[in-house]
């Protein structure tokens, strides 16, 4: 099994980090940089394990861009065209949770709300929490829309971690049922 996550390409991660720090990224620039990040990770990190027969688990995938970039005002079809090289995954799990719950969880975790995850660059509100709710609501609407059109498996994430994990295992186990569990050495003689 191989795992990869969003925005982790060595090629672009520093450029994206610096652009965010200096608030230089327009929605289109943001979109193109993340598309470059994804293309690099796809070619170097996702495709080789797939070709070798691995199960590849992606924390998010191109769908992150479809949703985020549309919520930032980019044309959804334009964004999909940029990622047209990416194959459709076997399964997409959408962890559905109300925006108010995500905000409560974020505050309770004592993690700082990120400027961009709050959509502060879009001028939705001068208040960080209000901007977060507005931007995350845009994201949620877009996820809800594409979860129907793209056939996501929707997971109710208001439940306990154990309940969510049990449901997720129920979806994943059939996929892995016939998957090889290790190397087999064939011996003649």
C-alpha positions in Angstrom: 0.0 0.0 0.0 1.2 3.5 -0.8 -0.1 6.8 0.7 0.2 10.3 -0.6 -1.2 13.6 0.4 -2.2 16.9 -1.1 0.4 19.7 -1.7 3.5 17.6 -1.0 5.5 17.8 -4.2 9.1 18.8 -3.7 8.8 20.7 -7.0 6.2 23.2 -5.9 5.6 23.0 -2.1 8.1 25.8 -1.4 6.7 28.1 -4.1 3.2 27.5 -2.8 4.3 28.1 0.8 6.0 31.4 -0.1 3.1 32.6 -2.3 0.7 31.9 0.5 2.9 33.6 3.1 3.1 36.8 1.0 -0.6 36.6 -0.1 0.4 36.6 -3.8 -1.8 33.8 -5.1 -4.8 34.7 -7.2 -7.4 31.9 -7.5 -6.1 31.0 -11.0 -2.4 31.0 -9.8 -3.4 29.0 -6.8 -5.2 26.5 -9.1 -2.3 26.2 -11.6 0.3 25.7 -8.8 -1.7 23.0 -7.2 -2.3 21.4 -10.6 1.5 21.4 -11.1 1.9 19.9 -7.6 -0.6 17.1 -8.3 0.9 16.4 -11.8 4.4 16.0 -10.3 3.1 13.8 -7.5 1.0 11.7 -9.9 4.0 11.1 -12.2 6.5 10.4 -9.5 4.6 9.0 -6.6 1.2 7.7 -7.6 1.6 6.2 -11.0 4.7 4.0 -10.3 3.1 2.2 -7.3 -0.1 1.8 -9.3 1.8 0.2 -12.2 3.6 -2.1 -9.7 0.2 -3.3 -8.4 0.0 -1.4 -5.1 -3.1 0.0 -3.6 -2.6 3.8 -3.5 -4.5 5.8 -0.9 -4.6 9.6 -1.6 -5.5 12.1 1.1 -7.8 14.0 -1.1 -7.1 13.8 -4.9 -8.0 15.9 -7.9 -11.5 16.4 -6.3 -9.9 18.7 -3.8 -9.0 21.0 -6.7 -12.4 20.7 -8.4 -14.1 21.8 -5.2 -11.6 24.4 -3.9 -11.0 26.1 -7.2 -14.7 26.3 -8.0 -15.3 27.8 -4.5 -12.6 30.4 -5.3 -14.3 31.4 -8.5 -12.5 29.3 -11.2 -14.6 27.8 -13.9 -15.3 24.1 -12.8 -14.9 22.7 -16.4 -11.6 24.5 -16.8 -10.3 23.0 -13.6 -11.5 19.5 -14.6 -9.7 19.9 -18.0 -6.4 20.7 -16.2 -6.7 17.4 -14.3 -7.9 15.3 -17.3 -4.8 13.2 -17.1 -5.8 11.8 -13.7 -7.7 8.5 -13.8 -10.9 8.1 -12.0 -10.2 6.4 -8.6 -11.8 3.1 -7.8 -13.4 4.7 -4.7 -13.8 8.2 -3.4 -14.8 8.6 0.3 -16.4 11.9 1.2 -16.4 12.5 4.9 -19.5 14.6 5.3 -19.7 16.9 8.3 -21.5 20.2 8.9 -19.4 23.3 8.7 -20.4 24.4 12.2 -19.0 21.1 13.5 -15.7 21.5 11.6 -15.3 25.0 13.1 -16.1 23.7 16.6 -13.6 20.9 16.1 -11.0 23.3 14.8 -11.4 25.6 17.8 -11.4 22.7 20.3 -8.2 21.3 18.8 -6.5 24.7 19.4 -5.1 24.6 15.9 -5.0 28.0 14.3 -7.4 28.5 11.4 -5.4 29.0 8.3 -5.8 32.2 6.3 -6.6 30.3 3.1 -8.8 27.6 4.6 -10.9 30.5 6.0 -11.0 32.1 2.5 -9.7 35.4 3.9 -8.0 36.1 0.6 -11.5 36.2 -1.0 -12.8 39.1 1.1 -15.8 37.2 2.4 -15.6 38.8 5.8 -13.1 40.6 8.0 -13.9 38.2 10.8 -11.8 35.0 10.6 -14.6 32.7 12.0 -17.3 34.2 9.8 -15.1 34.0 6.7 -14.2 30.4 7.6 -17.9 29.5 7.8 -18.7 31.2 4.5 -15.8 29.7 2.6 -16.2 26.2 4.0 -19.9 26.4 3.2 -19.0 27.1 -0.4 -16.7 24.0 -0.3 -19.4 21.9 1.2 -21.9 22.9 -1.4 -19.5 21.9 -4.1 -18.6 18.6 -2.4 -22.3 17.8 -2.1 -22.8 18.5 -5.8 -19.9 16.4 -7.1 -20.5 13.6 -4.6 -23.7 13.0 -6.5 -22.3 13.4 -10.0 -19.1 11.5 -9.4 -20.5 8.7 -7.2 -18.7 9.3 -3.9 -19.2 7.0 -1.0 -20.6 9.4 1.7 -19.5 8.8 5.2 -21.4 10.5 8.1 -18.5 12.0 10.0 -20.6 13.4 12.9 -20.3 10.0 14.5 -17.5 8.6 16.7 -14.1 7.7 15.2 -14.8 4.0 15.9 -18.2 4.1 14.1 -16.6 5.9 11.1 -13.7 3.5 11.0 -16.0 0.4 11.1 -18.1 1.8 8.2 -14.9 2.6 6.2 -13.5 -0.9 6.8 -16.8 -2.3 5.5 -16.3 -0.4 2.3 -12.6 -1.2 1.9 -12.5 -4.9 2.9 -14.3 -6.1 -0.3 -11.8 -4.1 -2.4 -8.9 -5.8 -0.7 -10.5 -9.3 -0.5 -8.5 -10.8 -3.4 -5.5 -8.5 -3.2 -2.2 -10.3 -2.6 -1.0 -10.2 1.0 2.7 -10.7 0.4 5.3 -12.1 -2.0 5.0 -15.7 -3.1 8.1 -17.6 -4.0 7.6 -20.4 -6.5 10.1 -23.2 -6.3 10.8 -25.8 -9.0 12.1 -29.1 -7.8 
